[in-house]
């Protein structure tokens, strides 16, 4: 099994950290541009038919992993109940855990073995939502004097590294370096995406992972491609931290601690416009940060399905990268 870490650098503001589906779509789009539509379609077909294993993670701050918040809070709730402590203690602990969106990779197994330590782990990444003011110019006629300025706001995500010295907590840098993980069981599966990333690095071509790229938002550049095949071993107990959007196939639900993300699926062009009587489709994924126990190995954990809209080209990618952990 080959594992890669693709390191990216953002060139501007981020509206939302992209998930594994968005990264898969963006990389396939670049693959199509570089090698042609037929090559990209054949690659997608192989992924769907499971002719080889391919998994991707969400985008994370470099050197950090998502905190398994639900698992940690579940263990702390059990402890508070056993010790018969006041409910207010649990509320304070929950607030401190929610504050920590990401922690250092090397601290992950430590807080899994000692959940109460999660509230005092530094440094960590805090995710803050905000608004950025933007202006657009609209031309009412052919003359320059007819240009009209309109102001609007764009939702943005700010990731801050929070550290602590001997006396107090301090707000650190705003994160601009990110990474995502790529996994495959053969060169035929991984190589097309790895070679695409390498070419983007050589040519300094941006990877677009969101809307408003023409305004400088959600643009990333490939800085480095790291092979990690010797750094990640399989979990001894078959338990993993989910790092992407997982469409489950063969997992052990009883031994897992899962959080679901449900979204409405819409076509690019809505038949009938916004007719409220038109059928609506929803899909649920296992969210990033869930603790997943497997039955038959990582190759059978997730799956991909064709979208209800445009089955000839729209693949819902559900093979999330699973990071081995010890409980």
C-alpha positions as CSV (number, residue, x, y, z in Angstrom):
1,X,0.0,0.0,0.0
2,X,1.4,3.4,-1.0
3,X,0.7,6.5,1.0
4,X,1.4,10.1,-0.1
5,X,1.2,13.5,1.6
6,X,0.6,16.3,-0.9
7,X,1.6,19.6,0.6
8,X,-0.2,22.7,-0.6
9,X,0.3,26.5,0.0
10,X,-2.7,28.8,-0.1
11,X,-2.2,32.0,-2.1
12,X,-5.2,33.9,-0.6
13,X,-8.3,33.6,1.5
14,X,-10.0,30.3,2.1
15,X,-13.8,30.2,2.2
16,X,-14.0,26.6,3.4
17,X,-11.6,23.7,3.7
18,X,-12.3,21.3,0.9
19,X,-13.3,17.7,1.6
20,X,-12.1,14.6,-0.1
21,X,-14.8,14.7,-2.7
22,X,-13.9,18.2,-3.8
23,X,-10.2,17.3,-3.9
24,X,-11.0,14.2,-6.0
25,X,-13.0,16.2,-8.5
26,X,-10.3,18.9,-8.8
27,X,-7.5,16.4,-9.3
28,X,-9.6,14.5,-12.0
29,X,-10.3,17.8,-13.7
30,X,-6.5,18.5,-13.8
31,X,-5.9,14.9,-15.0
32,X,-8.4,15.4,-17.8
33,X,-6.7,18.7,-18.8
34,X,-3.2,17.1,-18.9
35,X,-3.9,13.6,-20.3
36,X,-7.3,14.1,-22.0
37,X,-10.9,13.3,-21.2
38,X,-10.7,9.6,-22.2
39,X,-7.8,9.0,-19.8
40,X,-9.7,10.7,-16.9
41,X,-12.9,8.8,-17.7
42,X,-11.0,5.5,-17.7
43,X,-9.4,6.4,-14.3
44,X,-12.8,7.2,-12.8
45,X,-14.2,4.0,-14.1
46,X,-11.4,2.0,-12.5
47,X,-12.0,3.7,-9.2
48,X,-15.7,3.0,-9.3
49,X,-15.3,-0.7,-10.3
50,X,-12.7,-1.2,-7.5
51,X,-10.1,-2.5,-9.9
52,X,-7.6,-0.9,-7.5
53,X,-7.8,0.9,-4.2
54,X,-7.8,4.7,-4.0
55,X,-8.4,6.8,-0.9
56,X,-8.2,10.6,-0.3
57,X,-8.4,12.8,2.8
58,X,-9.8,16.2,3.4
59,X,-7.5,19.2,3.4
60,X,-5.8,19.8,6.8
61,X,-3.3,22.3,8.2
62,X,0.1,20.9,7.7
63,X,1.3,18.8,10.6
64,X,-2.1,18.6,12.2
65,X,-4.9,16.0,12.3
66,X,-8.6,16.4,13.2
67,X,-9.6,15.9,16.8
68,X,-12.0,12.9,17.2
69,X,-14.3,15.2,19.3
70,X,-17.3,12.9,19.6
71,X,-15.2,10.0,20.7
72,X,-13.3,12.1,23.3
73,X,-16.6,13.6,24.6
74,X,-18.2,10.2,24.8
75,X,-15.4,8.9,27.0
76,X,-15.4,12.0,29.2
77,X,-19.1,11.7,29.7
78,X,-18.7,8.2,30.9
79,X,-16.0,9.3,33.3
80,X,-18.1,12.1,34.7
81,X,-21.1,9.8,35.2
82,X,-19.0,7.2,37.0
83,X,-17.4,9.8,39.3
84,X,-20.8,11.5,39.8
85,X,-19.4,15.0,39.1
86,X,-21.6,18.0,38.3
87,X,-22.9,18.4,34.8
88,X,-21.2,21.8,34.6
89,X,-17.8,20.1,34.6
90,X,-18.8,18.2,31.4
91,X,-20.0,21.4,29.7
92,X,-16.7,23.1,30.3
93,X,-14.8,20.2,29.0
94,X,-17.0,20.1,25.9
95,X,-16.4,23.7,25.1
96,X,-12.6,23.2,25.4
97,X,-12.7,20.2,23.1
98,X,-14.8,22.0,20.5
99,X,-12.3,24.7,20.5
100,X,-9.6,22.3,19.3
101,X,-10.4,21.5,15.7
102,X,-6.9,20.0,14.9
103,X,-4.0,18.9,17.0
104,X,-0.4,17.8,16.2
105,X,-0.1,14.3,14.6
106,X,2.1,13.1,17.4
107,X,-0.5,14.0,20.1
108,X,-3.3,12.0,18.6
109,X,-2.8,8.6,20.2
110,X,-1.9,10.4,23.5
111,X,-5.4,12.0,23.8
112,X,-7.1,8.8,22.6
113,X,-5.5,6.9,25.6
114,X,-6.1,9.8,28.0
115,X,-9.2,11.8,26.8
116,X,-9.1,14.3,29.7
117,X,-5.7,15.5,28.4
118,X,-7.3,16.8,25.2
119,X,-8.4,20.0,27.1
120,X,-4.8,21.0,27.8
121,X,-3.1,20.0,24.5
122,X,-1.1,22.7,22.8
123,X,-0.6,23.8,20.1
124,X,-3.9,23.4,18.4
125,X,-5.8,24.9,15.5
126,X,-8.9,26.9,16.0
127,X,-11.3,27.3,13.2
128,X,-13.1,30.7,13.0
129,X,-15.8,31.7,10.6
130,X,-16.0,35.2,9.4
131,X,-17.0,37.5,6.6
132,X,-14.8,39.4,4.1
133,X,-16.0,42.5,2.4
134,X,-15.8,42.6,-1.4
135,X,-16.7,45.1,-4.1
136,X,-17.9,44.5,-7.7
137,X,-18.2,46.9,-10.5
138,X,-21.2,46.7,-12.8
139,X,-21.5,48.7,-16.0
140,X,-24.8,50.3,-16.7
141,X,-23.7,51.6,-20.1
142,X,-20.7,51.8,-22.4
143,X,-19.1,54.8,-20.6
144,X,-16.7,54.5,-17.7
145,X,-18.8,57.0,-15.8
146,X,-21.6,54.5,-15.7
147,X,-19.7,52.0,-13.6
148,X,-21.5,51.2,-10.4
149,X,-19.8,49.8,-7.3
150,X,-21.7,47.2,-5.3
151,X,-20.5,45.8,-1.9
152,X,-21.1,42.3,-0.7
153,X,-19.6,39.9,1.8
154,X,-18.1,36.5,1.3
155,X,-18.0,33.8,4.1
156,X,-14.4,32.9,5.0
157,X,-12.7,30.3,7.2
158,X,-9.7,31.5,9.3
159,X,-7.5,28.8,10.9
160,X,-5.4,30.1,13.8
161,X,-2.6,28.2,15.6
162,X,-3.0,28.6,19.3
163,X,0.1,28.0,21.5
164,X,0.8,28.5,25.1
165,X,3.9,29.6,27.1
166,X,4.4,29.2,30.8
167,X,2.0,31.9,31.8
168,X,-0.8,32.4,29.2
169,X,-2.3,31.3,25.9
170,X,-1.3,33.1,22.8
171,X,-2.8,33.4,19.4
172,X,-0.3,32.3,16.8
173,X,0.0,32.5,13.0
174,X,-2.8,32.2,10.5
175,X,-2.4,28.9,8.7
176,X,-1.4,29.0,5.1
177,X,0.3,25.6,4.6
178,X,-2.0,22.6,4.1
179,X,-1.8,18.9,3.1
180,X,-4.0,16.0,2.0
181,X,-3.3,12.3,2.1
182,X,-3.5,10.0,-0.9
183,X,-3.5,6.2,-0.8
184,X,-3.5,3.4,-3.3
185,X,-2.5,-0.2,-3.7
186,X,-0.8,-0.1,-7.0
187,X,1.1,2.3,-9.3
188,X,-1.8,2.2,-11.8
189,X,-4.2,3.8,-9.3
190,X,-1.9,6.3,-7.6
191,X,0.4,7.3,-10.4
192,X,-2.0,9.3,-12.5
193,X,-2.8,11.6,-9.5
194,X,0.8,11.8,-8.3
195,X,2.1,12.6,-11.7
196,X,-0.7,15.3,-12.1
197,X,0.4,16.8,-8.8
198,X,4.1,16.7,-9.8
199,X,3.3,18.5,-13.1
200,X,1.3,21.2,-11.3
201,X,4.3,21.7,-9.0
202,X,6.7,22.1,-12.0
203,X,4.5,24.5,-13.9
204,X,3.2,26.4,-10.8
205,X,-0.3,25.8,-11.9
206,X,-2.9,26.5,-9.1
207,X,-5.2,23.8,-7.8
208,X,-8.7,25.4,-7.5
209,X,-10.6,24.0,-4.5
210,X,-13.6,26.2,-4.2
211,X,-15.6,29.1,-5.6
212,X,-14.4,32.6,-6.5
213,X,-11.0,31.5,-7.6
214,X,-11.0,34.4,-10.1
215,X,-11.1,36.8,-7.1
216,X,-8.1,35.0,-5.5
217,X,-10.0,32.8,-3.2
218,X,-9.5,29.0,-2.7
219,X,-6.3,28.8,-4.8
220,X,-3.5,26.5,-3.8
221,X,-0.1,25.6,-5.1
222,X,1.7,22.3,-4.8
223,X,4.8,22.7,-2.7
224,X,5.9,19.1,-2.1
225,X,4.9,15.4,-2.7
226,X,6.0,13.1,0.1
227,X,5.9,9.3,-0.1
228,X,4.9,7.9,3.3
229,X,4.8,4.1,2.6
230,X,7.1,3.3,5.6
231,X,5.5,5.8,8.0
232,X,1.9,4.5,8.2
233,X,1.3,0.9,9.3
234,X,-2.1,-0.8,9.5
235,X,-3.9,-0.6,12.9
236,X,-3.3,-3.6,15.1
237,X,-7.0,-3.6,16.2
238,X,-8.5,-2.5,12.9
239,X,-9.5,0.9,14.3
240,X,-8.9,4.1,12.3
241,X,-9.5,7.8,12.3
242,X,-11.6,8.9,9.3
243,X,-9.9,11.7,7.5
244,X,-12.4,12.2,4.7
245,X,-16.0,11.9,3.6
246,X,-16.7,8.2,3.9
247,X,-19.5,6.3,2.2
248,X,-19.4,3.2,4.4
249,X,-19.4,-0.3,2.9
250,X,-17.9,-2.9,5.3
251,X,-17.3,-1.4,8.7
252,X,-18.2,-2.5,12.3
253,X,-20.8,0.0,13.4
254,X,-21.0,-1.4,17.0
255,X,-17.3,-0.7,17.6
256,X,-17.2,2.7,15.8
257,X,-17.9,6.2,17.0
258,X,-19.5,8.0,14.1
259,X,-20.7,11.4,13.2
260,X,-22.9,11.8,10.1
261,X,-22.9,14.6,7.6
262,X,-26.0,14.9,5.4
263,X,-26.3,17.1,2.3
264,X,-28.8,17.6,-0.5
265,X,-27.6,16.6,-3.9
266,X,-28.6,18.9,-6.8
267,X,-27.8,18.8,-10.5
268,X,-25.8,21.6,-12.2
269,X,-29.0,22.7,-14.0
270,X,-32.2,22.2,-12.1
271,X,-35.0,20.7,-14.3
272,X,-38.1,22.9,-13.7
273,X,-36.0,25.6,-12.1
274,X,-36.6,25.8,-8.3
275,X,-39.9,23.9,-8.4
276,X,-40.6,22.8,-4.9
277,X,-42.4,19.7,-6.1
278,X,-39.3,18.4,-7.9
279,X,-37.8,15.2,-6.2
280,X,-35.1,16.0,-3.7
281,X,-32.1,13.7,-3.0
282,X,-30.1,13.5,0.1
283,X,-27.0,11.6,1.0
284,X,-25.2,11.0,4.3
285,X,-21.5,10.4,4.8
286,X,-19.4,9.5,7.9
287,X,-17.7,12.8,8.8
288,X,-14.0,13.5,9.2
289,X,-12.9,12.9,12.8
290,X,-15.1,9.8,13.3
291,X,-13.5,6.7,14.8
292,X,-14.1,3.7,12.4
293,X,-13.6,0.0,13.2
294,X,-13.2,-2.2,10.1
295,X,-14.2,-5.7,9.3
296,X,-12.2,-6.6,6.2
297,X,-9.4,-4.1,5.8
298,X,-9.2,-0.5,4.5
299,X,-9.8,-1.6,0.8
300,X,-13.4,-2.5,1.7
301,X,-14.2,0.3,4.1
302,X,-15.7,2.8,1.6
303,X,-17.3,2.9,-1.8
304,X,-18.2,5.2,-4.6
305,X,-21.6,5.6,-6.3
306,X,-22.9,7.3,-9.4
307,X,-24.8,10.5,-8.9
308,X,-28.5,10.6,-9.6
309,X,-27.7,13.4,-12.0
310,X,-25.7,12.6,-15.1
311,X,-24.6,9.0,-14.3
312,X,-22.2,9.0,-17.2
313,X,-19.7,11.4,-15.5
314,X,-20.6,12.3,-12.0
315,X,-19.1,10.0,-9.4
316,X,-19.8,10.5,-5.7
317,X,-16.4,9.6,-4.2
318,X,-16.7,7.9,-0.9
319,X,-13.3,6.3,-0.3
320,X,-11.9,8.3,2.6
321,X,-8.3,8.0,3.8
322,X,-8.2,6.1,7.2
323,X,-5.4,6.9,9.6
324,X,-4.4,4.1,11.9
325,X,-4.9,4.7,15.6
326,X,-4.4,2.8,18.9
327,X,-7.2,2.7,21.5
